[in-house]
Amino acid sequence: MAGQRPFNPGVSLAGAVDLEALKHQVKAEPGQAGGAPAAGGYVIDTTENTFQAMVQTSATFPILLLLWVPTDDRLFDMARQLGDAVNQLNGQIQLSRIDIASNPSIAQAFQVQGAPALFALINGRPMPILQGLPSAEEMQQIVDAAIPNLVAAAQQAGVTGSAPYSGDPDSDAANSAAGAQEVPPERQEAYMLAQQGDYAGAAAAYEKVLEADPNDARAARERAKALLLARSANANVREVRAAAADNPDDVEAQLAVADIDMIGGQIQDAFDRLLDFVAAGHKADIEPVRKRLLEYFTIPESTDERLKRARRRLATLMY
């Protein structure tokens, strides 16, 4: 990990106005011309509403936390280099960016007074890497040594899953420019509820969309994701996995750990866990497994080979 040094924040959260920060403030949104790099690939933006779910996934794959302010152009190069380094590792680690100006409670939880601050997160345990604007040498050390060491430490701790891929960063940049304005009117309520962390409400709202148009594949996908997060976003990953291991014949325990796999991006593991459960002599439980798998099946792209194989296997097990 990179060494700690006296904290020299780029952006202060203290009561006094940071005049230097004001000089570097930009109005462009991430992904827009002149703005910060957009999320995408293995880079996500986390808020107070989604923070707990993000922490839970650190039991599946390691996470690099960047506490920043995405309107301060002094932080753009750091965010870009971190994003590039993480995306090159193809899911071995995720970069979670948190705007501490909009989410001050997270900054308080990490006891930081300003941005940037960089932490590692493995199994829910945060480890400080650096606070304050890094020098070029420190930034190179983070990219060349700290991030690979974090991946290795996670693997030694048994955290070996893959982070979910959220798509081409350039595509995300284009999408983020318009933000919620691009969400069709019929999905606005569901979208806003999901953004607020009300996943159960979002699922119900997407259900209404599907009642009007049963062929809306995107609404079906978002409904399934909302149901998944409503059930298991705040679950204790260790307890869920332990319960599944201790109760191999309990369908609810297996469904719960499959949810954890899906949230962590381990789609194949979730499919195999439930299909193997039925194949191991639990055909009496096939109906709840079938319903959960049909929900999961709406999340990957229809061309996903994992989806095709799982559908075929489920059909074989049913008949």
Buried (B, 14 or more C-beta within 10 A) or exposed (E): BBEEEEEEBBBBBEEEEBEEBEEBEBEBBBBBEEBBBBBBBBBBBBBBBBBBBBBBBBBBBBBBBBBBBBBBBBBBBBBEBBBBBBBEBEBBBBBBBBBBBEBEEBBEEBEBBBBBBBBBBBBBEBEBBBBBBBEEEBBEBBBEEBBBBBBEBBEEEEBBBBBBBBEEBEEBBBBBBEEEEEBEEBBEBBBBBBBBBBBEBBBBBBBBBBEEEEEBEEBBBBBBBBBBBBBBBEBEBEEBBEBBEEEEEBBEBBBBBBBBBBBBBBBBBBBBBBBEBBEEEBEEBBEEBBEBBEBBBBBBEEEBEBBEBBBEBBEEBEE
